[in-house]
Amino acid sequence: MNGRTTLNVTDIGKRTMIRKFCDRTLLVLSLLPVLVLAAGCQSAKDDSVDGNNAPVTSADTAVSQTATIDSHALLQAEVTATAEQLLAARLPEAEVSQGWIRLFDGHTLFGWQMAGDANWRVENGSIVVDDGDACLLCTSVPWQNFELVVEYKAGTETNSGVFLRTPLNPENPAEDCYEVNIAPADNPFPTGGIVKRKKAAEFKDDSDKWHTMKMVMDGKRLQVAVDGTNVCDYTDKIGVAEGRIGLQHNSGRIEFRNIQLRPLGLNSLLDEELTQWTKYPEMPGEFSVTDDGCLRVKGGRTQLESKQPFDDFVLLAEYKLPLDEMNSGIFFRCIPGDVMMGYECQLSNEIKDGDRLMPADCGTGGIFRRQDARVVAGDTDEFATVVLVAHGPSIAAWVNGVQVSDWYDDRKSDKNPRRGLRLEAGTFMIQGHDPGTDALIKQFNVATVEGADP
């Protein structure tokens, strides 16, 4: 419980460390060996079998150790947090059961990526910036439909904003993103307005005080409220399909804290008869629905497979494991009809030496054989939530509201995710790991990522 973890978030493109590389290449090259080892998200194990006792080839564990200097690479700082700090960032059960997560844990920039040379940093529980290039600090994974709440404090002359569905380097906020402005009253789009799209209604916005901005991005409609006052309601005729969430440095000092998100559009895949799933009765173990509507996973090695395939998605699952050593998993983008040939989001609360920073078997929310959870945030014999996002090669997971994994699959393409990158749609599989498995799943709700309307 008293250990510390050191984390480096890698470049989402090619694991390189700098955007403006011309005068920093030597510095970056000197850091690469340390960064590759410390990043965690590219760790590989050389076991001959995986946790499901299925053969794994050398290609399955191979990870590129090369790094390429790229003009679109991102700068990330080394960040640390204790187990106590990360566990304290967990959200209440009533919130996480609705899908709420923290995009900022209050101590680190884990899950964020810098798209420019500005002095983004964490101070006193806030993300702060006040110098450097005009640029964004972006989430590592994109989001499409969501409710987002951000607390901010801006100087009198500060010009900043929150970007929604944005690329790392937006060129025109009228076309390629939605920029919710944070700016003085004399700006063409004062605080709460959507830049180049719609001006906010007038309201009192005191500078140098903490304010709460709530944004609901659903389909083509964006609603903005500041301190409980609805200030802007905009519907886009064309629409921006999806993109990251970005915090802007433009001019002046800006601070952000308590950044929380709830995905929208989730649909349950569970019903009393499990009509959306395929059972494999020839495999040991069983799946059933309890009187209170939970899916019970008992015994194994076995699997329950979704009938519908998914490629890019957001998943909210609520699970309970009654023993520390109990093990299950959520497989995704699986080869339909095969035996758990997919990516695996681990379900396991077991830890080493009483240290939550040391999962004994990847840890809930970890991506099995790819990246261990940075903290075991679930509690044995209590329901906990996993929010899992898979978008292209980017995969991230939150447990009880705290982000525990952030992995980018830079392997060569392969039909089987155990051997390489799979972007093709595949099924979900819920795992019964072994004869001792006896897990409950209360929710299994999914939202797919849809393209923009023509």
Secondary structure, DSSP 8 states (H G I E B T S, - for coil): ---EEEE----TTTS---SS-TTTHHHHHHHHHHHHHH-STT-----SB-TTS-B--HHHH---------TT--B---EEEEHHHHHHT---HHHHTTT-EES--SS--TTEEE-SSB--EEETTEEEE-SBSSEEEEESS-B-SEEEEEEEEE-TT-EEEEEEEE-SS-S-TTTS-EEEEE--TTSSS-TT-BTTTB--------TTS-EEEEEEEETTEEEEEETTEEEEEEE-SS----BEEEEEEEES-EEEEEEEEEE---EE---TT-TTEEE-TTSSSEEEE-TTS-EEEESSSEEEEESS-BSSEEEEEEEE-SSTT--EEEEEEE-TTSSS-SEEEEE---EETTEEEEESSS-TT-BTTTB--SS----TTS-EEEEEEEETTEEEEEETTEEEEEEE--S-B-SSTTTSB--S-BEEEEEE-STT-EEEEEEEEEEE------
